[in-house]
């Protein structure tokens, strides 16, 4: 098939998108597809009209990129594309909307409240503390932009003295922002992929910040298979499927958790609709490397097949 791989752009996640796109393209070529590369920009989609394409593999991430914006344009052009459809991708990229859906569906996620810039300006620390008490929360907390991926714009709030600087980091990207209970524990992700009508879960991956154990380096962070009880892992796999289906994810994705140190209770943190495939640097290929049933090329093949399902 003739496929266009769209990557890059101008978002805060553009470079990660380029690296991931090159890895995806290598897999697509191994599978026998012809790949045309396209750097995403304001006029990039105009070039698609001149290309004779069977479909588009979306590898862009971030605000006004892989948040449903590009997907909506591709739908208007009538081009099949990879992954979750445009409306659901927009929901997935709004952490507050996701948490509302998960609350309705009884999916465990840390307690939270939303905070607007106007509310912070008007109420200051006193108003923040009142909102915190109303949500039955206490320090420490996490301040997060609603639309950014990874750790972009996230701040750890350990008390009233940390509010001004911590909230400014999140407000630099979004308004309103998410204020969420901090869960001390393990950061674990569950990759998912649609295998026909079945949503399969791949090996779980833990990201951690010390040098112990067998890991793949990711800057100052590392990846490894988590040490969890069989019961907890089974529960997380089931929750990952429920959380992904709750926001109407499609084809493939990643569901991120915090697993409490003291109880091993898992809490869903977010869903990623366009996870990275950068070799040796990303959760998904690390998981695939530990999965005899779902090596990277098979996952990419399943994603392509889903475009035309």
N, C-alpha and C positions, 0 to 999 in steps of 0.2 A: 504493500500500500504506500501511497504518497502521503506522508504525514508532515505537518509543520510543528516544530517545537518552539513554543514562545517562552522566552525567559528574560531575566534581567529587569529592566525598567529603572525607576527612580525611587522606589520605596526604600525603607530602612533595611529591607531584607533582600535587596537586589543582588548583592554579590553571592549570597548563599543560593539564590535562585540560579545564577549562572553556573555555579559549580554543580548543583544538582542536575541542571539541564544537560550538561555535558555527560554526566553519568547515565542519565536516561537515554540520551541519544546513542551512546555506545551500545546499550542494551537493545534498543530498537533496531539498530543496524545488524546486530548479531541475529536478531529474529527475522531478518530479511527485508525490513522496510527501508524505503528511501526517505531520508530525513532532510527537511529544509529548516534552517535556523532563522529565527526572527527575534531581534531584540525589541522588547515591548516599549513603545513610546506613544505619544498622543496620536500619531499618524500611522502607527504600525499596522493597524488592522486594515488600512486601505490597501496595503500590499497583498493581503489575502485574496482580494477579488481577482488579482491577475494570476494567481497560482492555481494550478489544477490539483486540488487537494481532495483526499478522501476523509481527512479528519485532522484535528489539532490536539496535540498533547500540551496541556497547560502546566507550565513549570514556574509561573510567576507567583509571588507571595506578597502580602502586605496590603496596606490601605490603598484603595483605588487601583488595585492590581488583581490579586487572586482572591479578593473578598466578594466576588460576584460581579464585579465591574466588567472584567474581560469576558467572563462566562456569558453575561447578558448580551454583549456585542456579538459573540459567536452565535448565540441563538438567533439574533436578528439577521445574521448573514446566512443562517440555515446550515451551519457547519457542525458536524458531530465533534464533540470534544470530551476530554477525559474528566473523570471524577464527578463530584457532586454538582447538581444543577444550580443555576444562578440564584434563585430565591433562597434555597437552603444554605448555600455557601455564604450568603450575606448574613443569615442568622448565626451560623457557626462562628463567624468573625465578630460577633457581638457577644462578649462574655456575659453581660447582664441578661440578654434575651435567653441565652443557653441555660443559665441558672434558673430562670423563671420556668422554662420548660421542664427541667429536671426536677424542680420542686413539685410541679404538677404530676409528674410521673414517678414520684417517690424514689428518685435516684439520689443517693447520698452525695452531697457537695458541701463544702464549708459554708457556714453562715456568713452573711454579707449584708451590706447596704450600698446604695449608690450615692455618689456625692457630685453635685454640680459645682462649677467654678463660682457661679453666683451664690450658691448656698455657702460655700467656704468663705467667700468675701464678706457675705452678710453676717454669718454666725461665728466665724473664726474658730479658735480652739474650743471655746465654750459650746458652740453649736455642734462641733464635731463630737465632743464628749457626750452630748445629749443624744445624738443620733446613734452613737456607739452603745449607750445604755439601752436605748429603745430596741436595738437589734440583739440585745443580750450578749454583747461582745465585750472583750477586754483586750488590752495589749498583751502580747504583740499581735500586729495585724500586717496585712500586705496591701499596698496601694498599687493598682494595676490600670493601665489604659484598657479600654474595652475592646480595642480592635487590633492591638499589636501582638505579634507572635513572640515566642521565646521569652527572654528576660528583658526585652526592650521596654524601657520606661517603668519597670517595676521597682518598688522601694519597700524596704522592711521598716515598719514603724514600731519602735519599742517603747514609746512614751510620747507625752504631749510635746516635748522638746524636739522631737523628730518630725513633727507634722509639716511645718513650713517647707523644708527642703524636700521631704519625701513626697508630698502631694504635688509640688511643682514639677517633679520628674514625670509623674503620670499625666498631669494637665498639659504638659508640653506636647502630648500626642492626641489626647481625647478630652471631651467634655460631654457628658459626665464620665466619671471614672468609677471603678469598682474598689470598694474597701472590703477585704475578705479576712476571715479568721486565719491566722497562721497555724498550720498543722505541722508540728515537729515530727520528722520521720523521713522515710525514703521517697525519693522522686522516681516513679516508675511509669513507663508508658506501655501501652498495648497496641501494636499495629493490627489493623484489620484489613481484610481484602475479601471481595465478593467472588466466590467460586461457584458460578452458576447461581442458583437461588439461595445458596448457603453463605452466610457471612462468617468467614473463618477468622480465628485469632492466631497470630504468630507468637513466637517466643517473647516473653516479657523482657524489657530492658530497663535497667536502673542507671541513672546518671548520678555520679557522686564526685566529690572534690578532694579525695586523698589518693595516695599512691599505692594503696594496698590492693592486692588481688590482680586478676587477669582483666585487662581493660584495653580499650582503644582510646587513644588520646583525643580530646576535643577541646583544644585550648587548655584552660585550667581545669576543665571537667573531663570526666572519663565515663566510659560505658562498660557495663558488665551485666551478666545474668543475675537477677536478684535472688537472695536467699530468703524465701518465703515459705510458709507452710503450704501444703497441697490444698488445704481448705481455702486459704486466702487467695491463692492463685486462681483456683476454680471460680471463686466469687468475683474476682477482678475480670476474668474473661467474660463472664455473664454480664457484668455491669458495663463493660466496654461495648458489647453488642447492643445493650439497651440504650446506652447514652448516645451511640452513633445513630441508631434507628430513631431515637426521640427527636433528633434535629434533622432527620431525613438525609443523613449522609448516603453517599452512593459510591460504589466501585472500590474505594480504598480510603484509608485515613489512619489517624492515630488518636488514641484516647489517653490523655495524661492524668495520672493519679498522684496523690500524696497518700502514703501508707503510714498511719500513726505508729510511732515507735513503741508505745506502751501496750497497745491493744491489737496491732496489725489491722485496724479497721481502715478500709480503703475509701478515699473520697475522690470523686471525679473533679478535676480541675478545669480541663478544657478539651476540645476536639480540634484537631488540625486536619483540614480538608485537602491540603496540598503539601503533604510532608516531603521533606528533602530526601534525596537519594544519593547524596554525596558519599562516595566510597570512603570508609574508614573514619568518617566524621559525623554520620547521621544515624539516628535510631533505626530507621527502616532497613538499610542494608546490613547493619549489625545484626538485627533480628533475623533477616533472611539467611545470613551466613550460619546461623544456628538452627535453621529449619530445613530438614531434608525434603519436606513437602512443598516448600515455597521459596526456592532460590530467587534471586532478584529477577532473572529473565522470565521466570514463570509468572511472577507478580506483574511485571510490565505487560506481558502477553495477556493476562486476565484483564488488566485495565483497558488495553486496546480493544479487546473483544467486547467489553462493556459499552464502549462508545457506540456500537452498532446494534446493541441489544434492544 
